[in-house]
Amino acid sequence: MAIRAALAVHDRGLRLAAALRDRGDRGSGVVETIIIVAGFAGLAFVVYMAVSSKVHGWINKIPGSTGP
């Protein structure tokens, strides 16, 4: 019974993939990917800036960290 269910899910996946390949708006996947990557890059930059300022604040609290 489990094998039949697994084969049914696999077959459904193959049919869905074939249907997606045959659709006319092929460029939309590329645009969506670019938007997602740009969003994650923006989020990574914001996290970097927040962490960077925290680390610099901690370093500045260390005695003698600014020089002799």
Buried (B, 14 or more C-beta within 10 A) or exposed (E): EEEEEEEEEEEEEEEEEEEEEEEEEEEEEEEEEEEEEEEEEEEEEEEEEEEEEEEEEEEEEEEEEEEE
